[in-house]
Amino acid sequence: MTSRRNSLRASLTLRLAVALAVIGVFGTILAYVLGAKYANLAYDQALFDDVTTLAAQISLDERSSIQVNLPTAALKWLLSDEGELVVYRVTDLRSGAIVATNGDLGALPNDAGVSGQSAFREVTSAGRHLRVAYMRHVIDPGDLPVLVEIGETTGKRDHMAQQILGGTALFMAAIVAVAVSLVWRGVATALAPLKLIEAEAAQRSGTDLQPLDPLHGPEEIRGLIDAINRLMARVSSVMESQSHFIANAAHQLRTPLAGLRLQAQLAAKATHPEAMRASLAEVEASAARAAHLIDQILVLSRAEAAEPASDGQAIDLAIIARQVIERHLALADERGIDLGYEGGSDNLEVQGNEILFAELLGNLVDNALRYGRGGGRVTVEVRDVGYEVVLVVSDDGPGFAEAARAQVFERFYRPDSSPAGGAGLGLAIVREIAERYRGRLVLESTPGQGSRFEIRFPGIGA
């Protein structure tokens, strides 16, 4: 039931059937009304012809009395109508006396009309409905006016109207049935290319994301096929990126794990406590590097999965900046670096995830402290510029060469001059989080003079 209700073929056919049924009903009604109208006109004309024939046989006798000069057999033939009751009446309009009749046609009409012109009325006689044609006729000589009337029951008319109605309804039903059948088959033929696309997609493996051919489908769904192809291209790009990322992560983890194994073996073979302690210290350092790398990978994965529309809340970058600076004061003291904050106070709000923004700023500050010049300066700035909130981390360290500036945001990239222990993911995380929340990231760096990372985020309401 659900499949048929959701079927495009069934839906189109049903809509057409309903439309044709409505058209058929109105067409049948119109045909019935017009058919009955013209049938009545034909029967009225025949009835008035009988009135004219009967009027032509009325004359005056020697005593100036009105008489109908029609033999009884001829009168019966004139008034005969199989299955119908036919009533005639001839009335002298001077006195109102009935000259000849074979039944009751009710009271005389109020207006006898103009001589020679037809007129019609409806009467009920003996419980039966009659259609009456009448005409004012003047007898020459003498200009004697008489009213000639002939009425007949409407059985033939009603029967013809029923035939018209039945025939038209049957004809319309046949048209609807044939049209629905043709459309049912036509839609199936038109949708047949979709089966080819379905078969092509079903035969593919899970890694085959080559685009589908839009020419295999009708024009109306080529836009959908193009959209699916674009989606598959994005999925393919993401899968390729993830595969590359996993390979790099495995390679990066291999180094600290190999160090762990080697130092553990050395510690097991060591006989002197000092040598054993040195090996265990290296084991701890390798374990710390592996843990840091895993933490960075998890942060990057969370940044990639973040949805700004559903994962956003109003956060104050000024507060986050001061919290991050406080967490890095110990490292700054260790490196002899002056770590400070400049910019606005509170209410520098953007839409985002507080944890991810803290990771973003923490990675920028950590990079500046670890790779900056010992005894130098690192400054964090947060300020609003128009409808944007600008976050800046600057240092006076060695900076980046122009060739390196294009690579520093790539995953697992580490300059040759960088100290050991870094995972190469810090700036990749910064870029990922910035892009997730519509931030514009700009790096300005001069070798030997320092670097300046600036990110502009839309403010609340922008």
N, C-alpha and C positions, 0 to 999 in steps of 0.2 A: 504493500500500500504506500509506504513512504517512497519507494523507488519510483513508482508511477507518478506520485504527486510531484516529485522533484524532476521528472523527465521533461527535458526541453521539447522533445517531439510531442509528448502527450499534452503539454501545456499549450503549445502553438496550435495543435489540432483542436483542442477544447475551446480555445478562444475564438478560432475561426468558426467552429460549429455553433457557438453561441451567437456570434455576429450574424452568421447566415440564417440561423433560426429566427432571430429578431427581424431581419430583412424579409424572410419568408412569411412571417406573420403579417407584417405590414403590407407586403405584396399581395397576399391572399385577401386581406380585407379590402385593399384598393381594387383588386380585380373583381371581387364580389360586388362592391358598390357600383363600379362602372358597368359590369355585366348586367346586374339587375336593372340599372337605369336604362340601358339601351334595349334590354329585353322588354321592359315596360313600355318604352316608346314604340317598339314594333307592335306589341299587342294593342296598345292604345290606337295606333293607326289603323289596324285591322278592325278594331271595334268601331271606330268612327266611320270607316268605309261602309260597315253594315248600317250605321245610322243614315248615311247619305243615300244608300240604296233603298232603305225603307222610306225615307222622306220623298224620294222620287216617285213613289207609288201612291202618294196621297193626293186626292183631288176632290172636287165638288160634284155631287150628283145633280139631277134635275131640280131637286127641291133645295139646292144650295146647302145640302148637308155634307159634312166631311166624311169621306170614306177611304179605306185602304184597299187599293186595287191589286191585291196580291193573293193569288190562290193559296188555299190552305197548305197544299203540298210545298209550294214555293216558299211560303212563310216558315214552314217547319225546316226546310233545307237552309234557309237564311239564318235561322236561329239555332240550328243544330251545332253542337260542340261537344264532342265525346267527353264524358266525365264531368262536364261543367253545367251549371244551372244558368240559363240565359233568359232574361226577363225583358220585355219591351213594353213601352207605353207611348200612346199618342194622345196629347191633351190639347183641347181647344183653349187657347189663351184668352179668348174674349170672355167666355163664361167659366173657365176652369173645369169644364166637364171632360171626363176621360172618354176619348173616342174609341180606343182599342187598347187592350192590355192582356197579358197572360200571367200577371203576378203583381206583387206589391213592390214598388220602388220608393216608398216613403213619400214625404212631402215634396212638393215642387220646389225647385231651387229658387232662391230669392231673386236671382238675376238670370233671365232666360237667355241672355247674351245677344250678340249681334247676329243677324240673319246670315246663315251660311257658314258661320265660324264654329269650330269645335270647342267643347268644354267638357270637363271631367269632374266627377265627384265620387266620394266613397259613401256607401250606405250599407246598412245591415238589414237583411230580410230573412225572416224565418230562421233566425239564429245563424245566418251565413253572411259572410262579408262579400260585397259585390263592388266591382269597379264599373261606374256608370258613365257612358258617353252620351251627351245630349247636344241638340242643335235647334235653334229657332228657325222655323221654315215658314215662308209666306206662300200661300196658295193663290195662284192666278186663275181666272180673274177674280177680283174681289178683295185682293190683299188681305186674306184671312190668315192671321198668325197661328201657328200650331207649334207645340213643343214635342220633338221626337227624342225618345230616350231608349237606349238599350244598355242593359247591365249584365255582367257575367261574373261568376265567382272567380277567385284568383288562384285556383288550384294549379293551373298550368304555369302561371307566373312563379308561384312558390316553388314548384317542382324544378323549373328551369334555374331559379336562383340557387337551389340546393345542388343541382348538377354543376353549376358554375363554381360554387364554393368547394364542392368535393373534388372536381377536376383540378382546380387551381391549387388546392392544398396538396393533392397527390403529386402534381407537377413540381411544386416547391420542395416537397419532401424528397423527391427524386433528385432534384438539383443539389440540395444540401447533402444528401447521402453520397452522390458522385463526387462533389467538391471535397468533402471531408476525406473520402477514400483517396482521391488524388493527392491531397495535401499530406495525408499520412504517409503515403508512399514517397511523395516528393521530398518531405523533410528527412525521411530515412536516407534517401539518396544523397541529399545535400550534406547530411552529417556523416556520411560514410568515410570521408577523409579523416575525421576525428578518430575513427577506429584504427586507421593506419598510424596516426601519431601515437595512440595508446599502445599499439603493438610495438612500435619502435622504442618507446620509453620502457615498456615491460621487458624487452630483450636486453636492455643495457645493464651493465654491472653498476655497483654502487659508486664506483670511482669514475665512470664515464659521464662527464658533464658537458659533452660537446653540445652546441646549440641545435635545437630542432629546426627543421626546414619550414619557415612560415608558408611557403607555397604549397605545402601539403594540406593546408586548411583553407576554408572559405575566407573571403576578405574580411568578414565581420569579426573573426576571431584571430586575425593575424596580429592585432595589437596585443592580445592576451599571450600569444606564442612569443612575441618579442619581449614582453614583460617577463615571461618564464625564462627565456634565454638570458636576459640581463640578470635575473636572480641566480641562475645556475653559474653565470660568470662570476658573480660576487661570491657564491659559495665555493667555487673552484679556487678563487683567489685566497679566500680565508683558509681553505683546507691546505693549500700549498704553503701559505704563511705558517699555519700551525705545524705542518710537517717539518718545515725548516726550523721553526722554533724548538720543536721537540728534539730534533737532531742536535741543534746547538746546545740545548740544555743538557742533553745526555753527555755531549762532549765536555761541557764545562764541569759537570758533576764528576766525570771520570777522573779529573786531575786531583781534587781533594780526597776522593775515595781511594785513589791509588796511593796518595801520600799517607792516608790513614793506615792502609794495609802495610806499606813499607815500614813506617815507624813502629807499628805494632810488632812486626817481625823483628826489627832491631831491638825493641824493648825486651822481647822474649829471649833474645840471644845475649843481651847485655848481662855482664857479671858484676859490673861496678855500679853502685847506686847512682853516681852522677850521670853516667851514660844512660841509665834507665830513666832518670828524671828528664834528661834532655829529650829522649825519644817520646816520653809521655807528653811533654810540652808541645812537641811538634804534632802529636796526635790531637791534642786539644785545639791547636791552631787550625789544623785541617778540618776538624769537626766544626769549628766556628765558621770557617769559610763556606763549608757545605751548607750549614744551617742558614747563613746569610743569603746564599744563592737561592735556596729553596724559598726563603721568605720573599725575596725579590720576585721570583717566578709567581708565587701566589698573589702578590700585590698586582703584578701585571695582568694576571688572569682575571682578577676581580675588576680591574680598570677596563679591560676589554668587554666584560659582561655588563658593565654599568649602563643603565638606561637613564639618560638625563630627565626624561619626562616623568618617570615613576620613582626615580631614586634621588630626587632633588628636594632640598629644603633651604631655607634662608640661613646662610652661615656668614659670620663676620670674619673676613680675612685678617683684619688687624689683630683680633684675639688669637687666631690660629698662628699668626706670625710670631707673636710674643711667646706662645707656648712652645713652638718649635725652637726658637732661640734659646729658651731656658733649658731645653733638653740637650742642646749641643754646647752649652757653656763649658762643660768639662773637657770636651775634645778641643775646643778653641783654646782653653788655658794650656792644654798639653802641647798644642802646636804653637803657642805664643801668638795667636792671632786675635786681633781686636774685632769681636763679633758684636755688631750693633743694629739698632732699628731706627729707621727714619720714616716719616710719613704721618698720616692721619691717625686719629684716635679710633674710637669704636664706630660702629654703624657703617662700615665699608662692606656692605653685604652683597653676596652673589648667590646664585642658585646652584647647589651642588651637594656632594656628600662630604661630610666633615672629615671622615677618616681618610678618604682619598685625597682631599686637598692637603691634609697634614702630611701624607706620604709624598705628594708632589713637592711641597716646600721643603720637607725634610731631606729629600734626595738632592735638591739644588744646594741646600746649605751644607750637607755632608760632602758633596763633590767639591764645593768651594774650599772647605776646610782641609780635606784630604789631599787635594791636588794643588791647592794654593801655595803661595809663598809663606814659608815659616816666618813669623813675626810680622806678617802683613795685615791686611784689613779685609773684612767681609761685611757687607752692608745689605740689610733686607729693608726694602721700601714697599709700602702699601699706600696708595692714594687713589682718589677718584678724579677722573678726567671726563667731564661731560657725563654721558650715560654709561661710562665704563669704569671698572675698578682695575687698576694697574698694579701688578705684582712684579717687583724687580729684585734680583739677587746679583750683586756685583762684587768682584774681587780684584786685587792687584797682583794676581799670580802670573804664571808663565803664559797664559792665554793659549789660543789654538791657531795653528796655521790655517790658511784659507782652504786647503785641500781637506783638512781634518774637520772643519766646521760643517761640511756636508755629510759627515759620517757619524758625528758624535751621538746622534739620536737613534742610530741603528742598534738593534739588540746584539749584545755581547761584543760590541766594539770597544776596544781599549787602545789608546795611543801607546806607541812603543815606550814613551817616556813615563807612562803612568806607573805608580807603585804597585807591587803585587798585592793580591787580596781582594781586588775589586771584581765584581761580577759582570760589569759591562751592561747592566740593565737599568741603572739609575736614571739616565737621561731618556731612555726609551719609555720608562714609566712616566716621566714628566710629560713627554709629548702625548702619550696615550690618554692620560687624564685630562690634559689641556684640550685635546680635540673632542673628547667626550662631552665637555661642558662648554663648547663653542669658544674656547680660548685661542687667541692668536699669539703664537710663540715666535720670538725673534731673538737670535743670538748675535751679539756684537763682540768681537774679540780681536785684539791686536797682540801678536806674539811679543812677549816680554813686558807687556803693560797690563794685562788682565782681561777679564771677560765680563760681559753684562748680559744676563738672561732676563728678558722682559716678556710677560704674559698679560694680555689684555682680555678681561672677562666682561661680558655684558652685566651691567648692574641690575638689581631687582626692578622689574617693570620695563626693562629695555626690550 
